[in-house]
Every structure is written in C-alpha cells, then in structure tokens.
C-alpha cells in the first residue's frame, strides 16, 4: 500500500505561482501512474493533470493546459505540480492520487487506487 502526503498549498494572488509536492511512501511508487485532482467548494472533484509511471507521458485538463506542469522524481518518490499564472477559479483542495498501472495516463477518478488528504490552494483576485 502506498500512502501519499501533499504539501505546498497556500494563499497566492492572481497571476502568482505555487508548486505542490506529493510524497509517497511504499516501494511500488515508481511503477505507478500519478495524478492531481482538485475539488472546489460545492463542486465535484475534477482531473487536473496526470503522469505515467516513467514520466514519459502527461495529460492535462484544458483549463490548466499551458499554465500547470506535472513532473515526478522516482528517486525521491515524489510527484510535483508547478502552477503558474494562477486564477481565482483555480481555488480548490488539490489531491494527489496514484494508480497501480503502467497503462496510459489516467484522467478519471475511478482509474486511481489511492489518494492523499489534499492541500488547500487559494487564489485571491
């Protein structure tokens, strides 16, 4: 079982940047696809970005394409989400997720097997 712990959230002004980190415990991290999802108050959890087990493939939601970058460091058991040009509509709790699969990058909630508790990102206008 892999456990995930997110960090790096906070309050930032519109146009600013944040870098989220997700540290994984467990020896199977490097074999797992990883993703970031977010959930705003009153809304459903939605896909933000995903990355394959090797880091060779990535996928992004249209709303963040060109502004966010997902990456991973398997030696450090960590996946990152660099968020630039932040907008108030990016305000949400951001969750890291993992899937025990080497298949294509997952973009749906039910494709992921384990989740972190989340970190709050608030973007002020």
KAHUJO-V841669 format. One record per residue. RES is the residue in one letter. PSI is psi in whole degrees, 0 to 359 (999 if undefined). Layout:
RES/PSI ; RES/PSI
This chain:
X/133 ; X/134 ; X/144 ; X/142 ; X/116 ; X/153 ; X/167 ; X/356 ; X/172 ; X/194 ; X/130 ; X/151 ; X/155 ; X/137 ; X/349 ; X/186 ; X/153 ; X/153 ; X/115 ; X/145 ; X/150 ; X/109 ; X/130 ; X/139 ; X/143 ; X/148 ; X/2 ; X/7 ; X/315 ; X/346 ; X/358 ; X/139 ; X/150 ; X/156 ; X/164 ; X/135 ; X/164 ; X/154 ; X/116 ; X/157 ; X/130 ; X/4 ; X/163 ; X/155 ; X/135 ; X/152 ; X/140 ; X/305 ; X/152 ; X/157 ; X/143 ; X/171 ; X/329 ; X/345 ; X/0 ; X/342 ; X/140 ; X/161 ; X/147 ; X/149 ; X/148 ; X/327 ; X/342 ; X/355 ; X/131 ; X/347 ; X/325 ; X/149 ; X/126 ; X/142 ; X/170 ; X/153 ; X/99 ; X/334 ; X/332 ; X/3 ; X/44 ; X/141 ; X/146 ; X/156 ; X/106 ; X/122 ; X/116 ; X/164 ; X/49 ; X/146 ; X/156 ; X/328 ; X/354 ; X/353 ; X/125 ; X/171 ; X/126 ; X/127 ; X/137 ; X/146 ; X/154 ; X/152 ; X/135 ; X/67 ; X/145 ; X/13 ; X/192 ; X/165 ; X/129 ; X/140 ; X/1 ; X/149 ; X/317 ; X/1 ; X/353 ; X/144 ; X/334 ; X/154 ; X/152 ; X/173 ; X/337 ; X/158 ; X/137 ; X/132 ; X/123 ; X/125 ; X/118 ; X/149 ; X/999
